[in-house]
Amino acid sequence: MFLPQEIVRKKRDAQALSNEDIVGFVRGIVDGSVTEGQVAAFAMAVYFNDMSVDERVAFTLAQRDSGQVLQWRSLGLPGPVLDKHSTGGVGDLTSLLLGPMVAACGGFVPMISGRGLGHTGGTLDKLASIPGYDVAPDIGTFQRIVRETGIAIIGQTAQLAPADRRIYAIRDITATVESVAMITASILSKKLAAGLGGLAMDIKVGSGAFMPSYEKSVELARSIVDVGNGAGLKTTAVLTDMDQPLAPCAGNALEIRCAIDYLTGRARPARLHEVTLALAAHMLVLGGLADNTTDACAKLNAALDSGAAAERFARMVSALGGPGDLVEAPERHLDHAPIVIPVAAPNAGFVERIDCRALGLAVVGLGGGRRRPEDTIDYQVGLTDLVELGERVDAGQPIAIIHARDLLAAQNAIGEIQTAYSFASTGPQVPPSVYCVID
Ligand code: URA
């Protein structure tokens, strides 16, 4: 007889769970025969006693199989199915860039992305700032757009990995989110359910990162690569910097403008470009579309220079209901916030430290993110012209520009941004944009 409490007991006593134990427990999570208390106790037991790679693979596959698993084979796509996932950041709009770039190089990118979480922005909220863009089409439409344009970015559906949704909600209220084993299974089960052939994983490091230290980020990267490959998904992880916003802006419609400027070549901020190329290059190599990352970067730069990547983005937006001329005329479709004011540097010096999480929270405070899941988002607000680590400023010089709905919100943000920046009399050691690759 299958008794959930016996599985909890085994993990509590630090014993290894069999594939059968894990499959039975996850099935019970979805059919309701495992109670909320049992899931919570299980999560705490895993938090303390961990899971081996074999257990993590079994846990990931059981969660993948708890719902629909997308199939691409019957569509006869002439290229590999690839995706990227990130642990989340501030001013991180790489998905909007590398999806079309990889599509222009022959990949097919069915990207299922999330809403903003805590201080981090979400690709889905950014796309929802485009008038008419449908973030929740049916799966048939999603697959058709991926086949026709090579890229579609939509939101999580209720059918993909439903076990993860229940487990995550319980982890969230029982202080058990921070388990590398459970984070790994949660992320990978959803990616495996999307039917991918290759995954580039972006693991952030720094003051705006989800993982609290460099060592923990490495541990998560190793786990995701081992479990992804163990579950049959070719996976490479790249550790990238989140000690400062990746782009010089943060906020939903503001990041869409930044993406359009990048794809059309109007402005291509250096750190954003470096991280985007690194991740996209690994996607091409994983998919066999390039022999190595040097070859991949040449192909990706060519896709940018020829306008092919911008064209893929434009086609995706219009296929999902957005304006057909968004790329040519973003001003026509993306409104500005009514209040636009600069933030003055409180003193002169080199930018020595940026509390990246605090900048993300300032965007949430302006209304650009949610305090509660049911909150609506103000798409126009956010920050632009953020100065970077190592830059020298004079006292009173702008370190950011605030885009706000009203003066009170803008005034609150000024203090938060000034506190998030620290200055020194000498230039600091600026962290690299890409730390290392784990495969
Ligand atoms: N993101 C996820 O999807 N799951 C986690 O557990 C943590 C971050």
Residues whose N, C-alpha, C, O or C-beta is under 5 A from the ligand:
A	BS01	URA	M182 I183 S186 I187
